[in-house]
């Protein structure tokens, strides 16, 4: 994954909103995030390892790089509640040994409610809890399990996820917020390791850790500003 290109896109998007947003109550926030996705399931528990190390999958030249990137849109509902929509793309995998590992690509969309613990009592730092639901599409599953090589390059599977997590928002400068977040997800299937013969221990799970930056803006004022610019352009 080319994180330099993703960072450039995020910076460009943030610069655009910085140049055009107005100063008023900000009801929406657009954000960009980078993160690490960890696995727990039939092969073992990889939660808390925080490993970005690329590991080769036995029998292939491909490796496991469990990073992801995405963007989000959050809407202020009241002093204690925000509604957030996020989309992420990246890789998800696990490495226990050369004969017990897998790697996959995923695309995910999540909808969650964030409960801000301090409400309006804190303007600088805001911890929050979240609950939500998401959907993921998983493809290119490269799996090596119990000395049997399963290469599922054309495999696609879709799953529904139940989400719960914690986060921390830090207002660095006016309208710009740094967000640290960890989200636990429970999937509704047990097939991602690539072998239907595995003993079923329970549905697969993931833990997504991310760091992101967001810009808060008033959509009505942004709309009026753009409308004014377009009107002046066509009047020329």
FIKOL-42143 format. One line per field, with one value per residue (C-alpha): residue in one letter; chain; x, y, z. Coordinates in pm, 1 decimal. Example, Ala and Ser with C-alpha at 12.3 -4.5 7.8 and 13.67 -1.06 7.14 Angstrom:
BEGIN
residu	[A,S]
chaine	[A,A]
east	[1230.0,1367.0]
north	[-450.0,-106.0]
up	[780.0,714.0]
This chain:
BEGIN
residu	[X,X,X,X,X,X,X,X,X,X,X,X,X,X,X,X,X,X,X,X,X,X,X,X,X,X,X,X,X,X,X,X,X,X,X,X,X,X,X,X,X,X,X,X,X,X,X,X,X,X,X,X,X,X,X,X,X,X,X,X,X,X,X,X,X,X,X,X,X,X,X,X,X,X,X,X,X,X,X,X,X,X,X,X,X,X,X,X,X,X,X,X,X,X,X,X,X,X,X,X,X,X,X,X,X,X,X,X,X,X,X,X,X,X,X,X,X,X,X,X,X,X,X,X,X,X,X,X,X,X,X,X,X,X,X,X,X,X,X,X,X,X,X,X,X,X,X,X,X,X,X,X,X,X,X,X,X,X,X,X,X,X,X,X,X,X,X,X,X,X,X,X,X,X,X,X,X,X,X,X,X,X,X,X,X,X,X,X,X,X,X,X,X,X,X,X,X,X,X,X,X,X,X,X,X,X,X,X,X,X,X,X,X,X,X,X,X,X,X,X,X,X,X,X,X,X,X,X,X,X,X,X,X,X,X,X]
chaine	[A,A,A,A,A,A,A,A,A,A,A,A,A,A,A,A,A,A,A,A,A,A,A,A,A,A,A,A,A,A,A,A,A,A,A,A,A,A,A,A,A,A,A,A,A,A,A,A,A,A,A,A,A,A,A,A,A,A,A,A,A,A,A,A,A,A,A,A,A,A,A,A,A,A,A,A,A,A,A,A,A,A,A,A,A,A,A,A,A,A,A,A,A,A,A,A,A,A,A,A,A,A,A,A,A,A,A,A,A,A,A,A,A,A,A,A,A,A,A,A,A,A,A,A,A,A,A,A,A,A,A,A,A,A,A,A,A,A,A,A,A,A,A,A,A,A,A,A,A,A,A,A,A,A,A,A,A,A,A,A,A,A,A,A,A,A,A,A,A,A,A,A,A,A,A,A,A,A,A,A,A,A,A,A,A,A,A,A,A,A,A,A,A,A,A,A,A,A,A,A,A,A,A,A,A,A,A,A,A,A,A,A,A,A,A,A,A,A,A,A,A,A,A,A,A,A,A,A,A,A,A,A,A,A,A,A]
east	[0.0,141.6,92.0,272.1,2.8,-273.5,-116.5,-96.4,-464.4,-562.6,-360.2,-507.0,-861.3,-798.5,-644.3,-951.9,-1188.9,-955.3,-960.6,-1336.7,-1495.1,-1658.1,-1627.6,-1952.9,-2097.5,-1952.7,-2205.2,-2002.9,-1646.3,-1460.4,-1165.8,-887.2,-733.5,-457.8,-462.9,-372.4,-614.8,-561.0,-718.6,-856.9,-1012.9,-942.9,-570.1,-514.6,-539.8,-337.7,-496.5,-250.8,51.0,58.3,279.2,311.0,589.0,543.8,557.9,561.9,287.3,446.1,426.4,360.6,558.8,287.8,313.1,92.7,69.3,-220.9,-252.4,-554.4,-654.0,-984.8,-1203.4,-1495.3,-1781.7,-1916.5,-2232.7,-2302.2,-2637.6,-2628.8,-2364.5,-2324.6,-2392.2,-2221.3,-2318.3,-2020.7,-1985.5,-1645.0,-1498.4,-1167.8,-961.0,-657.6,-532.2,-615.5,-420.0,-249.0,85.0,142.0,382.7,465.5,187.1,-71.6,-118.7,-342.9,-369.0,-662.4,-775.9,-1087.3,-1318.6,-1538.3,-1818.4,-1919.3,-2201.9,-2163.5,-2291.5,-2030.2,-2115.7,-1898.7,-1829.0,-1767.3,-2034.5,-1964.5,-1761.4,-1436.8,-1341.3,-987.5,-1002.4,-1306.3,-1307.1,-1592.0,-1746.8,-1895.3,-2132.0,-2229.5,-2272.9,-2060.4,-2020.2,-1698.8,-1607.7,-1302.5,-1103.3,-771.5,-738.4,-393.5,-395.1,-157.7,-314.1,-192.4,63.4,-205.7,-168.9,-498.0,-469.4,-807.2,-710.7,-1059.6,-1244.3,-1482.8,-1692.8,-1917.2,-1991.9,-2183.8,-2000.4,-2114.6,-1887.9,-1788.4,-1498.0,-1333.8,-1177.2,-1020.3,-1056.6,-798.1,-864.4,-521.1,-610.2,-948.2,-1166.3,-889.5,-912.3,-677.8,-862.6,-726.2,-960.2,-980.2,-1279.0,-1362.7,-1562.6,-1743.6,-1807.8,-2095.9,-1880.9,-1586.2,-1438.4,-1170.8,-880.6,-948.0,-1033.0,-1381.5,-1223.6,-1107.3,-1274.5,-1530.1,-1432.2,-1654.7,-1686.2,-1376.8,-1304.2,-1095.9,-951.5,-887.8,-655.1,-644.8,-516.5,-684.7,-729.1,-1058.5,-1183.7,-1511.7,-1725.4,-2074.8,-2221.8,-2476.7,-2210.7,-1988.2,-2283.0,-2360.2,-1995.4,-1971.4,-2305.4,-2183.9,-1860.4,-2043.8,-2299.0,-2024.6,-1847.5,-2152.9,-2228.4,-1891.8]
north	[0.0,340.3,548.9,850.8,882.5,837.5,1106.3,1344.9,1288.7,1344.5,1665.9,1795.5,1727.5,1892.5,2197.0,2235.7,2248.2,2475.6,2721.4,2722.9,2656.0,2940.1,3017.5,2914.7,2613.0,2309.1,2026.6,1798.7,1671.0,1502.2,1286.6,1065.6,778.2,519.4,205.4,-151.3,-446.0,-745.5,-1091.6,-1344.5,-1671.0,-2038.5,-1984.0,-1794.0,-1454.2,-1173.4,-890.7,-648.2,-747.2,-416.3,-573.8,-403.1,-641.6,-797.7,-1178.1,-1406.4,-1662.9,-2005.6,-2125.8,-1775.1,-1456.9,-1252.1,-1114.2,-1007.7,-629.3,-567.2,-190.6,5.1,357.3,532.8,834.5,922.0,1164.4,1251.6,1447.6,1630.6,1519.0,1671.4,1753.0,1383.4,1202.2,1199.5,981.1,857.8,686.3,547.4,355.7,167.0,-41.6,-249.2,-591.7,-827.8,-1134.0,-1344.6,-1521.4,-1789.5,-2012.8,-2095.5,-2353.5,-2142.5,-1807.6,-1616.2,-1276.6,-1099.9,-770.2,-599.8,-307.8,-199.6,47.3,119.7,320.7,401.3,615.7,789.8,875.9,1168.3,1115.1,1480.2,1640.1,2011.7,2026.5,1982.9,2166.3,2032.0,1659.7,1438.1,1062.1,862.8,516.9,381.7,107.7,30.2,-207.3,-259.2,-459.8,-593.8,-745.4,-970.7,-1088.2,-1249.1,-1490.7,-1649.9,-1918.8,-2184.2,-2404.0,-2724.6,-2793.8,-2763.0,-2481.3,-2310.2,-2022.2,-1847.2,-1563.8,-1551.8,-1594.0,-1318.1,-1316.1,-1059.4,-1030.4,-822.0,-694.8,-580.2,-304.3,-161.8,63.8,353.9,671.2,1002.0,1330.8,1603.4,1951.2,2066.0,2395.5,2554.7,2310.8,2049.4,1735.1,1441.6,1113.6,795.9,497.5,123.6,-73.2,-437.4,-621.0,-954.4,-1110.3,-1334.5,-1605.0,-1833.3,-1882.0,-1617.8,-1851.3,-2028.3,-2383.3,-2517.9,-2814.1,-2607.7,-2690.4,-2421.0,-2229.5,-1929.4,-1649.3,-1456.2,-1123.3,-817.0,-522.3,-202.7,60.8,393.0,748.6,1017.0,1386.2,1560.5,1905.5,2039.5,2261.7,2399.8,2241.6,2520.4,2788.4,2580.5,2535.3,2908.3,2991.3,2755.2,2878.4,3237.0,3154.3,2961.4,3239.5,3498.1,3273.4,3237.7,3611.3,3695.7]
up	[0.0,-101.8,213.1,56.7,-210.9,46.3,265.3,-30.6,-113.7,250.2,269.8,-56.7,60.4,395.6,226.1,4.4,297.7,491.4,204.5,158.8,497.6,688.5,1057.7,1230.8,1411.1,1237.4,1199.7,970.4,974.6,691.8,793.7,664.7,860.9,851.9,1060.5,1143.2,1132.4,1364.4,1355.8,1603.5,1495.0,1432.2,1376.2,1700.4,1866.8,1712.1,1911.6,2066.8,1857.0,1661.4,1396.1,1057.1,952.6,610.4,625.7,320.0,276.6,227.4,-133.0,-271.5,-327.9,-158.9,189.2,475.4,523.5,760.5,708.0,586.8,488.8,449.2,496.0,721.3,753.3,1098.3,1178.1,1502.9,1648.5,1997.4,2263.0,2345.8,2017.6,1677.0,1380.0,1175.8,839.2,742.3,449.2,465.6,226.3,314.2,412.3,694.9,795.1,1055.9,1086.9,1349.7,1159.2,799.8,795.4,982.0,812.1,572.4,406.4,239.8,92.3,225.6,161.4,451.9,521.3,880.8,1037.4,1406.3,1690.6,1904.3,2263.0,2376.1,2744.5,2832.9,2617.2,2586.2,2908.6,2715.4,2396.7,2361.5,2443.5,2393.9,2474.4,2327.7,2301.4,1981.2,1866.9,1511.2,1223.4,916.8,598.4,445.1,112.5,132.8,-167.6,-263.9,21.1,31.9,297.3,426.4,694.5,856.6,581.0,310.9,55.7,-32.7,-282.4,-312.0,-550.2,-703.5,-375.4,-264.8,46.0,207.6,574.5,825.1,1134.0,1477.1,1606.7,1944.1,2026.7,2202.8,2072.8,2161.3,1973.3,2026.9,1888.5,1773.5,1604.3,1526.0,1328.7,1291.8,1507.0,1562.3,1628.4,1785.6,1769.4,1832.6,1702.3,1774.3,1510.1,1524.1,1182.8,1081.4,920.4,984.2,637.1,587.7,670.7,341.4,451.0,529.2,713.7,1010.3,1336.8,1416.8,1729.9,1667.9,1418.7,1314.3,1480.1,1402.2,1589.5,1392.2,1536.9,1352.1,1366.9,1163.1,1103.1,1031.8,943.5,1082.0,860.5,809.8,492.7,444.1,438.6,214.1,-24.3,-21.3,-80.7,-379.9,-516.7,-495.4,-678.5,-952.8,-995.8,-1038.1,-1288.4,-1511.4,-1491.5,-1644.8]
